Amino acid sequence: METYLIRFTVRPEQRDRFLRLLTGVLDHMRHEETFIDARLAQVADSPNEFVLHETWASREDVLNVQLNRPYRKEWHEALPELLAAERDITILSPLWPETV
């Protein structure tokens, strides 16, 4: 199991489109067999900064299957237009309670 924290800085004029496209991806993701959880949050006092927290059962599945799903195509192609900066992606592996 791994959790991905993805920070987005969105161009102000693209905020609505960003949210629409990402919501579509999230709506599809939650039905995937290896999907565990996801949350999208706006950074307090920063209307164009968002953090996506998503947890999956398998890194291999994310890299080899999930990132290539057809429902992600429009989202991935739009990212250069949507974002004011590159995404910051942090991958977390659980330590507690799984190892206790």
Backbone bond lengths (Angstrom), bond angles and torsions (degrees), N, CA, C in turn:
res aa  C-N    CA-C-N  psi(-1)  N-CA   C-N-CA  omega(-1)  CA-C   N-CA-C  phi
1 M - - - 1.451 - - 1.521 108.15 -
2 E 1.336 116.00 137.29 1.458 121.65 176.53 1.518 110.01 -140.68
3 T 1.323 113.17 148.91 1.456 120.63 176.95 1.518 108.44 -114.01
4 Y 1.312 114.98 137.55 1.455 121.96 178.70 1.518 108.05 -112.11
5 L 1.334 116.49 125.26 1.462 122.07 172.33 1.516 106.24 -106.49
6 I 1.314 115.60 118.54 1.459 120.51 -175.96 1.521 107.73 -122.22
7 R 1.322 115.50 119.42 1.458 121.09 -179.38 1.529 108.54 -102.40
8 F 1.328 115.00 130.59 1.461 122.46 -179.13 1.524 110.03 -118.95
9 T 1.321 116.72 134.88 1.459 122.27 167.77 1.529 105.56 -112.40
10 V 1.323 115.44 114.27 1.461 122.17 -170.57 1.526 110.40 -101.69
11 R 1.312 115.86 141.96 1.471 119.95 173.64 1.528 107.78 -63.16
12 P 1.328 118.14 133.18 1.470 120.36 -175.86 1.526 113.68 -53.13
13 E 1.308 117.47 -40.09 1.464 120.71 -177.65 1.534 112.16 -74.29
14 Q 1.320 117.28 -10.15 1.467 122.07 -178.94 1.532 112.73 -106.66
15 R 1.332 117.06 3.36 1.469 121.06 -174.26 1.535 112.38 -55.71
16 D 1.316 118.13 -50.07 1.469 121.10 -178.03 1.529 111.66 -63.53
17 R 1.309 116.55 -41.62 1.471 120.27 179.00 1.529 110.56 -66.14
18 F 1.324 116.36 -42.39 1.464 121.23 176.62 1.524 110.69 -54.93
19 L 1.318 116.72 -50.65 1.465 120.89 -178.08 1.525 111.82 -65.32
20 R 1.316 117.07 -38.88 1.468 120.48 179.25 1.525 111.01 -63.93
21 L 1.327 116.40 -48.28 1.465 119.85 -178.69 1.527 111.71 -66.92
22 L 1.325 116.91 -42.71 1.462 119.30 -179.27 1.524 111.24 -67.28
23 T 1.321 117.38 -38.63 1.463 120.21 177.52 1.526 110.66 -60.50
24 G 1.317 117.12 -39.08 1.461 120.42 176.84 1.518 111.99 -61.75
25 V 1.332 116.66 -42.59 1.466 120.49 177.68 1.524 110.14 -64.13
26 L 1.330 116.88 -45.68 1.468 120.70 -178.81 1.529 111.43 -62.33
27 D 1.315 116.54 -38.79 1.470 119.93 178.74 1.530 111.47 -62.17
28 H 1.325 117.32 -36.13 1.469 120.80 176.53 1.529 111.39 -75.71
29 M 1.331 116.11 -42.57 1.466 120.96 -176.58 1.516 112.74 -56.17
30 R 1.305 116.63 -40.84 1.466 119.41 -172.62 1.530 113.22 -64.71
31 H 1.321 116.80 -11.04 1.463 120.56 177.76 1.531 112.77 -96.98
32 E 1.326 116.88 -1.45 1.466 120.64 -179.51 1.528 110.43 -74.07
33 E 1.313 116.24 143.75 1.466 121.94 -176.03 1.528 113.04 -61.47
34 T 1.335 118.03 -36.25 1.466 120.50 -176.78 1.527 113.36 -93.35
35 F 1.321 117.09 1.55 1.466 122.19 177.83 1.522 109.70 -73.30
36 I 1.333 116.25 135.70 1.458 120.94 177.62 1.521 111.30 -111.22
37 D 1.346 117.42 -49.94 1.462 119.81 -173.56 1.522 109.47 -164.52
38 A 1.333 115.98 153.36 1.464 121.05 172.27 1.516 109.24 -152.32
39 R 1.316 114.27 146.56 1.463 121.52 174.52 1.520 108.01 -142.36
40 L 1.312 115.22 138.47 1.456 120.94 175.31 1.515 107.45 -115.78
41 A 1.327 116.53 130.67 1.461 121.16 179.96 1.521 109.80 -132.27
42 Q 1.321 114.68 148.67 1.458 121.32 172.30 1.519 107.08 -93.49
43 V 1.319 117.25 138.23 1.458 121.19 176.74 1.528 107.70 -67.41
44 A 1.325 116.37 130.45 1.464 121.24 -178.24 1.527 110.32 -54.95
45 D 1.315 115.69 135.21 1.470 123.58 177.92 1.529 113.67 62.55
46 S 1.311 117.20 19.51 1.458 120.92 178.10 1.530 108.05 -142.05
47 P 1.331 117.21 87.34 1.464 121.30 -170.13 1.528 115.45 -64.43
48 N 1.321 117.52 -12.91 1.461 119.71 -178.42 1.525 113.27 -113.38
49 E 1.329 116.17 15.94 1.461 120.75 175.90 1.520 108.76 -118.60
50 F 1.333 115.04 132.47 1.457 121.28 -176.07 1.520 109.80 -134.38
51 V 1.329 115.03 152.52 1.459 121.27 173.43 1.522 107.58 -126.36
52 L 1.319 115.38 126.35 1.458 122.05 175.66 1.521 107.74 -105.47
53 H 1.316 115.52 126.82 1.469 123.47 179.35 1.519 105.58 -114.32
54 E 1.326 117.27 112.96 1.463 119.16 179.71 1.523 109.93 -132.81
55 T 1.321 114.97 139.03 1.461 121.37 -178.08 1.520 109.33 -120.64
56 W 1.320 114.46 133.83 1.459 122.58 -177.94 1.523 109.70 -129.26
57 A 1.298 116.83 153.52 1.459 122.10 -179.68 1.526 112.56 -71.91
58 S 1.333 117.70 -27.70 1.463 120.02 -170.96 1.526 111.72 -145.46
59 R 1.327 116.57 125.69 1.463 120.77 175.80 1.526 110.33 -65.02
60 E 1.312 116.75 -40.93 1.464 120.47 -179.67 1.528 111.08 -58.94
61 D 1.322 116.35 -41.54 1.460 120.32 178.64 1.527 110.73 -65.44
62 V 1.313 117.10 -41.67 1.468 120.34 178.63 1.525 109.80 -59.82
63 L 1.322 116.17 -50.64 1.465 120.33 -175.54 1.525 113.65 -70.75
64 N 1.310 117.35 -39.05 1.463 120.63 -173.21 1.523 114.89 -94.85
65 V 1.331 117.06 -22.30 1.465 120.08 -176.25 1.527 111.18 -120.69
66 Q 1.316 116.76 -59.70 1.467 120.46 -170.06 1.528 113.64 -61.70
67 L 1.314 117.36 -44.07 1.468 119.23 -178.67 1.523 112.74 -66.00
68 N 1.316 117.25 -15.22 1.465 121.80 -179.31 1.523 113.78 -103.45
69 R 1.310 117.65 7.41 1.466 120.54 179.47 1.536 109.69 -63.60
70 P 1.332 118.26 140.60 1.465 121.54 -179.87 1.532 113.54 -57.53
71 Y 1.317 118.06 -32.45 1.465 119.30 -178.56 1.528 112.88 -68.79
72 R 1.313 118.25 -10.64 1.469 121.66 177.72 1.535 112.74 -92.32
73 K 1.312 118.21 -11.08 1.470 122.10 -172.42 1.529 112.67 -57.36
74 E 1.320 117.40 -53.86 1.467 120.23 -178.42 1.525 110.68 -61.03
75 W 1.320 116.31 -40.31 1.470 122.15 179.11 1.536 110.69 -60.04
76 H 1.323 116.89 -51.93 1.464 120.74 -178.07 1.529 111.52 -63.41
77 E 1.316 117.11 -40.09 1.464 120.08 -179.97 1.523 112.14 -67.42
78 A 1.329 117.71 -29.34 1.462 121.70 -177.62 1.526 113.59 -83.24
79 L 1.313 118.60 -17.25 1.467 120.87 -173.85 1.532 114.57 -51.95
80 P 1.332 120.62 -44.01 1.467 118.47 179.37 1.534 113.44 -59.12
81 E 1.317 117.35 -32.84 1.466 121.19 178.20 1.522 111.83 -78.83
82 L 1.321 116.97 -31.61 1.460 121.92 -174.40 1.518 113.61 -79.66
83 L 1.318 116.76 -35.87 1.460 120.53 -168.67 1.520 113.18 -97.90
84 A 1.339 114.44 141.40 1.459 121.44 176.12 1.528 110.88 -87.36
85 A 1.326 116.81 -16.61 1.465 122.90 179.42 1.525 108.11 -150.54
86 E 1.309 115.95 162.69 1.464 120.44 177.04 1.523 110.49 -60.90
87 R 1.317 116.11 148.13 1.462 120.51 174.33 1.523 109.35 -63.83
88 D 1.330 114.92 146.95 1.459 121.12 172.36 1.523 106.32 -107.65
89 I 1.326 117.32 115.66 1.462 121.83 -175.77 1.523 109.25 -115.49
90 T 1.325 115.17 125.02 1.460 122.23 175.56 1.522 107.72 -119.44
91 I 1.327 116.34 131.33 1.460 121.21 178.69 1.523 108.01 -106.02
92 L 1.331 115.33 126.85 1.459 121.68 -177.36 1.524 110.37 -113.53
93 S 1.323 116.23 134.55 1.463 122.21 172.81 1.522 107.85 -107.59
94 P 1.320 117.97 133.29 1.468 120.24 -174.87 1.528 112.45 -68.37
95 L 1.333 114.44 142.96 1.455 121.16 174.46 1.521 111.70 -114.19
96 W 1.297 115.92 -34.94 1.465 120.72 -177.13 1.506 109.36 -138.38
97 P 1.270 122.26 134.54 1.467 128.04 10.03 1.526 114.39 -90.62
98 E 1.318 119.06 0.30 1.462 120.99 -172.90 1.523 113.82 -58.82
99 T 1.335 118.29 -33.35 1.461 119.86 -175.61 1.518 113.21 -97.14
100 V 1.315 118.10 0.81 1.471 120.84 -178.59 1.505 110.25 -90.97
